[in-house]
């Protein structure tokens, strides 16, 4: 299962747009350009608010070898897959 994380490589401010680009397999510059365009069209405040929200919602990418916390829902899905 693919996970959305903040990017450590394609980072300008916090890695949010870079992470979204990596998740969808799109150049992060296109994601950033689309974000700026939509922010200008809708008024700047909603775009800034959405970005700040994403900074806190999208987790940092774990370091190699670091344990990843699994939610109870994901744990339950894994046990159900093992039973089938």
Buried (B, 14 or more C-beta within 10 A) or exposed (E): EEEBBBBEEBBEEBBBBBBBBBBEEEEBEEBBEEBEEEBEEEEEEEBEEBBEEBEEEBEEBEEEEEEEEEEEEEEEEEEEEEEE
